[in-house]
Structure formats: C-alpha cells, structure tokens
Amino acid sequence: MAFGAIILGVINIAIVVAILVLIGALIVMVAGWFEWPIPWNVQRLYLLIVMLIALYMVVALLLGLPLPLRVIGERY
C-alpha cells in the first residue's frame, strides 16, 4: 500500500473522531440549555467509545496493508 494511502487513512480517522467529538459536545451544549446536566462519567464513557472506534479503525487500516507473502513463487 502506498504511503499516501496510509496518510489518507489516518486523516480519515482523524475526521471521524473529530465529528464524533463534535456531536458529543453539541449534545452536552443542548442538554445544558435545557438544564439537563450530563454527568462527567457519562461524558467519559462516550469519549471511551469514540476512542475504541478510532482504535478499531487504526487496526483495520494496519491489517489492510498487504504483507510480503510468497506461495510457490507467486507474490500475494
């Protein structure tokens, strides 16, 4: 896989994480307007879920890289 493709994948992961964090911040802001406080431990749980999604995406990006594997002279 080309170096440019890896950089593009990392940028895509960063965009997804930024969008998810922005959605969470908007939910907290709207809840604050209605005076429905969201506890900090619930916010941390949401950030943990976002982190796990990002970790999954990084692992999928890394495992999608082709490995130098030879089977009877053929390169896969």
N, C-alpha and C positions, 0 to 999 in steps of 0.2 A: 504494500500500500504506500502511496506517495506521502511525503512529508506534508504536503499541502492538504491532503485529505485528513490527516490526523489533526492538523491545526483547525481545519474547518469543523471537525467533530467536537473538539474542545470548545470552540466558540459557540457551537450549537448547544452544548451542555450548559455553558455559562448563561446563554439567553434563556433557556428553560428554567434554570434556577432563579434568575432574576425575575422572570414573570411570576413564578410561584410565590416568591417572597413578596412581590408587589401585591399580589392578590391577597395574601395573608395580612399585609399592612392595611390594605383598603378595608378588609373585613373588620379589623380591630378599630380603625378610624370610624367606620359607620356604626359599629357597636358602641363606641364612645359617644357619638352624637345622640343615640337613643338611651344613653346611660345604662347600658348593659355591659358591665366590665367583664372582659375575658381574662381569667386568671393567668398568671405568668407561666404556671406549669402546663397549661393547655397550649400556650404560645410556643413553649419549648418543645412540646410534643409535635406540634406542626413543623417546626424547624427540623426536628429529628427525622420526620417523614420526608421532608424535602431533601435532607442530606442523604437518606437512603436511596431516594430516587436518583440523585446525582451519582452516587456510588454505583448503582446498577448500570447507569448509562456509561460510566467510565469503563466498567468491566466489560460491557457489551462492545464498546469501541475497541478495547485492547484485544479481546478474544476474536474480533472480526478481522484482525490482521492475519495475513497469510503467513504460515510457518514454512520454513525451508524443509520440506518433507519429500523424500525420494522413495518411489515404489518401483523397483525393477527399471531403473534408468529414466523413468518419467518424473517430471517435476510437477508437483501439485501445490 
